[in-house]
Amino acid sequence: MAKTDEAMKEKLVKLSEISLSLDTYDDIFSDFDSRQYSERALSDDLISEMKRAIRDKPSGDVVLNFIMPMDMRNSEDEQLIKKRLKEHFKRHHNFLHKEINLNRTKGIGIVGLGVLLMLAATYVYKFISLHIALMTLFLFLEPAGWFTVWTGLEKIMNPSGTKNAEFEFYEKLSKVEINFLSY
């Protein structure tokens, strides 16, 4: 009987895009959180394993299969867990999306400041011959303007910085199909 269960389990793993084996539903959640499934925090181990598994998956629809023994399954709990997981993934995706948009907006503001600094440098340049202190001001404004413009452009072009991989992860999971399968 054990060989049949293992063979069936291997077959299910091969059919799915991402398959994670569970002993109980508690494997999905933090060991330190004793609340209901609908409110519990997700396990850091689960998130880490999902990141590892999804990293090489192409974009598009992702299927997440939790495989567990038939005698441990409960359809009511599974519906609560599916809802909780989808809410978690969508909330994190939306949060990161807002953060990226905020960084882009900040980038536009920084570019604007840089342009103003360069315009001020151009204005000061007209009067350099009148006073030596204006030369110092010009030498400060011109590189500051260029630096500020390039920094702002970087925020516009790469608004998420190091969070890009995390955003892509949650973007894929925000549309995930979650299944519970038995062996």
N, C-alpha and C positions, 0 to 999 in steps of 0.2 A: 504493500500500500504506500509506503514512504517513497518508493521510486516513482510511482505514478504521480504523486503530489509534486515531487521535484520536477518531473518532466513537464507537467502542466504549468508549473510556475515559470520555468524557463521559456516555454512557448509564449506565455503572456508577456514576458519581458521583451522578447524579440518583436512582438507585434506593435508595441507601443513606442511612442517617441521618447517619453521620459517615464520610467517605471521606478517606483520606490517601494521597497518592501517594508511593511509595518507588522509589528507584533500586535499592537493595540492602537486605538485612535489617539491615545496619549502620546505616542511617538511624534505626532504632528505639533504638539504644543509644548510650551516651556514646563519643565518639571516644577518650577517654583510658583506657578500660577494655578490656583485651585478653583478658579471660576468656571462657569458653564462653558461649553464648547463655543457658544455664540459670542463670547466675550474674551476668551483666553488669548494670551500672547502666543505667537508662533515660536517654535523652537529655533534657536540660532543654528543648530545642527541641520535642521530641515532646510532652512534658507541657504546655508552654505552648500549643502548637497544639491539643491536645485540650481544654484548658480553654476556649480561645476557641470551639472548635466545639461543645462540649457546654453552654456557658452558657445558650443559648437553647432547648435541648431540654427538652420536658416530662419530668416524672419518669416512671419506668416503664422498660421494657426498652430498652436502647440497643444498637444494632448498630454495631460498629466494623469498617470495611472498609479493609484495606490493599491498595492497587492497585499492581501492579508488572508489569513485562514477563514474559511466559510463560517465556522462556528463563532467567530469573533465579530461578525458584521451585524450592524443594526441600521436599517434604512433611515430611520428618523435622525439618528446621530449623523449619518452621512450627509443628509440634506442640510443640517445645521453647519457642519464642517465645510461643505462646499460654499455655502453662503458666506461664512466667515472668511475663508480663503480669498474668495473673489472680492469681497469688501476690502480686505487687507491690500491685495495687489492693486486695485483701482485707487485706493487712497494714497498709496505710495507713488503710483504713477502720476496722479494729479498733483501731488505735492512737488515732485521733481519737475514736472512740466511748468508749474508756476515759478519755481526757483529759476529755471532756465530763462523763462520770459522776463523775470525781474533782472537777471544778469544782462540780458540783451538791452533792456531799457537803461540800465546803469551804463552800459557800454556806449549807448547813443549820447547820454549826458556827458560822459567823459570825453568823447570825440568833440562834442560841442565846446567844452571847456578848453580843450587843446587848440581848437580853431581860434577861440577868443584869445588865448595866450599868443598864438602866432600873429594874429592881427595886431595885438598890442605891441609885439616885438617890431612889426613892420612900421607902426606909428612912431615908436621910439627911435627907430633907425633914421627917420627923417631929421631928427633933432640931435643926433650924436655929436655933430661938430660944435654945438653950443655948450655942452658940458660933459666932462669926463665921466661923471656919475651915471649919465645916461648909457654910456658904453657898458658899464657893469650891469645895468638893468637889462639891456638888450642881450648880453651874454647869458643872463639868467632866463629870460623869457623864451628865446628861440629854442634851445634844447628842451626846455620844460614843455613847450607846445608840441614839439615833435614826439617826445616821449609819451605825453598824455594822449595824443591822437592814436599812436600805435597801440597803447594799452587799451584804449576804448575799442579800437577795431578788433583786437584780440578777443575782448569780451563779446562783441557782436558775432564774430565768426565761430568762436568756440565758447558759447555761453555756459556750458555745464562744467567745463574744466575736467576735473578728475571724476565727476559724477556721471560721465557719459555712459560708461559700462553699466552702472546701476540703473540709469534711466532706460537703457535698452532692455535690461533684464525685466524691469517692471512693465515696460511697454508690451513685451511678449506675454507676460503673465496676466496682464489686464484683460486679455482676450482668451485666456486658457480654457480648455475644456477639461473638467475634472471627472475622473471615473474611479469607482472603487470596484476592484475585481477580486475574485476568490481563486484560491487554489485548493 
